[in-house]
Amino acid sequence: MSQSQSAAPAPPMPQPAYAEVNGVRMAYYEAGPRRGVPIVLCHGFPELSFSWRWQIAALAAAGRWVIAPDQRGYGLTECPEGVEAYDITHLTGDLVGLLDHLGVEKAVFCGHDWGGIIVWQMPLMHPDRVAGVIGVNTPFIPRLPVDPITMYRRAFGDDMYIVYFQTPGEADALLSQDVERTIRYFMRLPGATVTAVEGRPPERRSLALQEGLKRYDPSGDSQQFLTAEDIAVFVEAFQRTGFTGPVNWYRNFTRNWEQSADLPTRIDGVPCLMVMAEKDAVLPPALPTAWAIRSAIWRRS
């Protein structure tokens, strides 16, 4: 029996609610008693608020107020046009707007993957709205000494997926060719350990996920950890919205770096928790140390 066949059914999601925030109509899901400091769960790529279904149910059962938005470009939230509409100013502003809509002064922000990038920026950009930060896989990385895209290109080459994502329309089209295949490719158990990936020759360590997607054959995949019903939720959502909005988040790495020039480079006075995933080859536990070393080398060069 495959992993997806044996997985327990997901707990039901709350009914969506909507808020006009920061120029977009945002969908969000709310559970638990409306008291105390809420926990806001921020999903990554290519995901949805649905990714937090187990945590929503567990936190609500523990008596905590929990809120999970579909972030801009995803799910039932609007997908504005224009790459610049997905920069870090807009993404963090959406969360502030959601708190304003709910009449909340502060929240604990928990983010995974791209959601982690956002929540680590919240105490730097909106410190008066943050009661705590939880990063899942994505560590806090102080502002780099050079444009991140330049650093990614120098470290991994033009095939590195974040560099590849910079070309307008190209990644969007590839991911949308067969949405179910794309979702199944991303929503798998890791095919190799971090150690195995690091042991590959340089030409095979480029993180060229687009090449892996082109080679991927879902018919023989035994690494799925989602049920067929879970996969269907993601497929329906991305067939409806496409991938341009989500990929536009990546197209703002340079703009975000430019906008962060005057921000603090450390987080003070806010409780923080970092949770790493041992088998994540893109965001390995050693990532903060690796980037610190790369940054030091860049500063000296």
N, C-alpha and C positions, 0 to 999 in steps of 0.2 A: 504494500500500500504506500502511495506517495505521501510526502509531507502535506501537500494540499488536501488530499483526500482524508487524512487522519486528523486535521486541525479542527478544533472546536469551533462552532459557529460564533461569529462575532456578536457582542452585545448590541442591542439596537441603539442607533444614534437618536439623540433628542430631535425634535422638530426644528427646522431652521428658523432663525429670526433674522431681521434685516435692519441695517442702520445706514443712513447717509453720512459717510465719513470722508473727509479729505478729498471730496470730489468724486467718489465712487460709491456705489451701492454695495455694501459688504454683507455677506451672509455669515452668520456665526451660530454656534451651537452651545447651549448653556445647560448646566446641570448642577445639582446640589443646592443647598440653601443659600439664599442671597444675604449672606452676612459675612463679616470679617473681610480679610484681604483675598480677592479672587486670584486664581492661578490661570494665566492665559497661555494656552498651548499653541505654538507656532510651528507649522509643518515645514518640510523641506521639498526638494525636487526629486522626482515628479510625483508629488503626493497631494493630499487633501486633508482637511480637518478630520476626515474619516480615518486617517492614519492613527489618530489618538483614541479610537473607539474604546480600547481596553482601559486606557488611563482615565478617560472621562468617566466610565462606569465605576472604576475603583475609587477615584477621588470623591465622586459624589456619594458613594457608599460610606466613605470615611467622614462624611459631613463637611466636605470642602466645596466651596463655590468654584466651579471650573467653567472656562470659556474657551472655545476652540473656533477661530475664524477660518473660513476659506480666504486666503490672502489674495491680493489683487492679481488678476490673471488666472485664477484657479477656481474650479468648482462653480458655485452659484454666485460668486462675487464677480463684479464687472471686470472686463478686460479692456482698459483704455488703450487707445492707439498712441504710438510714439514711444520710442525706446526710453526717453528721459522720464516718462511717467512711472518707471519702475526703479528709480534710483533710491538710495538709502534714505533720503529725506522724505520721499513719499511713503516708503515702506514702514518706517518708524512712525511717521505722521498718521498712518492708518490706525496704528495701535493706540496712539494718543486719542484719536477721534473716537475709537471704540470705547475707551474709558470714559470720555466725556459723554457719549451717548448713554452709557449705563450709570452715570453719576458716580463714578469711582475715582477716588483720588490717586491711589497707588495699587499696583498689582505685582505679583511675582510672575516673571516672564520665563517660560520654559521653551526652548527652541531646539529643533533637530535639523542638522544639515544646513540649508540656507536659512531656515528659521533661527538656527543658532547664531548666524552672523547678525541677524536683526536684533536678537535679544541682548547680545553683548554690546551692541551700539546704543541700546536704550539708555543705560545709565550715563553714557557719555553725551548723548544728545538731549535727553529728557530726564535728568537725574531726579527731578521732583516728582516723577510719576512711577518710580521703580522702588519696590519693597524688597526685591531679591531677583537673582538671575540663576537659571539652571541651563547649562549647555549640554546637549546630548550629541556626542561625536564631534561637534564643532567647538574647538577651543577658542578662547580669547587670544587674538594675535594683535599686538600693538601695530600702529601704522608702519607700513614697510617703507624703507628708504627710497624705493623706486616704484613706479607703476606696476601693480601686480601682474598685468598681462605681459609686460616686458620680462618680469622675473619668471613667469610660467613658461614663456617661449624660450628663454635662455636655459632653463632647467630641464624642460621636457620636449621642446621642439614644437613645430607648428601643428603636429597631429594631436597634441594634448587637447582633451575635449573642451576645456574652457577657452582655449585659444581658437579652436575650431568653431565654437559657438559664436564668436565675434562677427562672423560673416552673415550679413542680413539674409534671412530666408532659407539658408542652406540646411542648418540643423532642424529648423522647424519642419521643412518638407520631409527630411529623412525620418524624423520621429513620427510624423503623421501618416506615412505610407501604409503602415499596418499597426494601428494603435494597440491592439491586443498583443501583438508580438513585442512591441516596445515595452508595454507594461510588464509582460512576463520576463523580459530580459532584465529589467531593473529590479523587479521584486523577486529576487532569488537569493538563496543562501550563497555565500561567497564561494567561487570556484577554486580559489587558491588562497593560502594563508599570506599574511603580510610578509613573512620571512621568505616564502617562495617567490613572491612578486619582486622583492628586493634582490633576490638572487639571480634574477633573469639578466641577460645582457642588456645594455642600455637601450638598444633599439626596440626591445620588448617591454620597456618600462615607461613608455610614453603616455600611458593612461588615455590611449586613443579609443574611448568607449564606442565611438561611432563605427570603428572598424569591427569591434566585437559584435555590435548590433547587426552589422551587415552579414556576419558569419553565423549568427545565432540561429539554431534550429529548435524551435520550441517543442517539436513533436517528440524528441527524445530527452527532454529536460526532466530530471528527477530532483531538481534543487528547489522547486517551488515551495514556499512556506505559507502561501495564502490559499484559501478555499476558492473554488470556482466562483462562488457568490461574491467574495471579496474582490476578486479580479474584475468581475463584471461591473462593480461600482466605479472603479478607476477607469475602466475602458469607456463606459458611458459618459463619464465626465469629460475625458480628454477628446473623445470623438466630437463632443459638443463644442468645446472651447478651443481645441487645437493646442499647440505648444508654443506659439509665438510669445504670449505673455510671460510664461515661465522662463523661456530662454532669454527674454529681454532682461531679466534680473542679472544674468551673467554679462550682458552687454553693458552693464553699468559699473563694472569693476574699476575701470579707469576714472569715470566720473565720481564714483564714491571716494576713491583715493584722493582725488583733487579736492573734494568737498571736506575731507577730514583733516586738512592741513592744520587747522587751529583747534582741533579737539584735544582733550587730554589723552595721554598715552597709557593710562592705567585707571583702574576702577578702585575708588576708595569709598568706604562708608556704606557699602551695600553687600549683604551676605551673598556669596556665590557658591555654586556647586557645579563641578565638572564631572560628567560621566562619559567615559570613552568606551569604544567597542574594540575588542581585541583583534577581530578579524577584518576590520575595515581597511582595505588597501588604499583608498583615496584619502581617508581621514584617520590614519593610524595613531595609536597612543603617543608615538614619538614626534608627532607633527609639530607641536609648539617648540620643542628643542631644535628640530631641523630648521624651522623657519628662523629661529633666533640666530643659528649659525650662519644661514644664508644672508640674513640681514647684516650681520657683522662683517661678512666678506664683502658685501656690496658697499658698505660704508667705507671700507678701507681701500676699495679699488678706485 
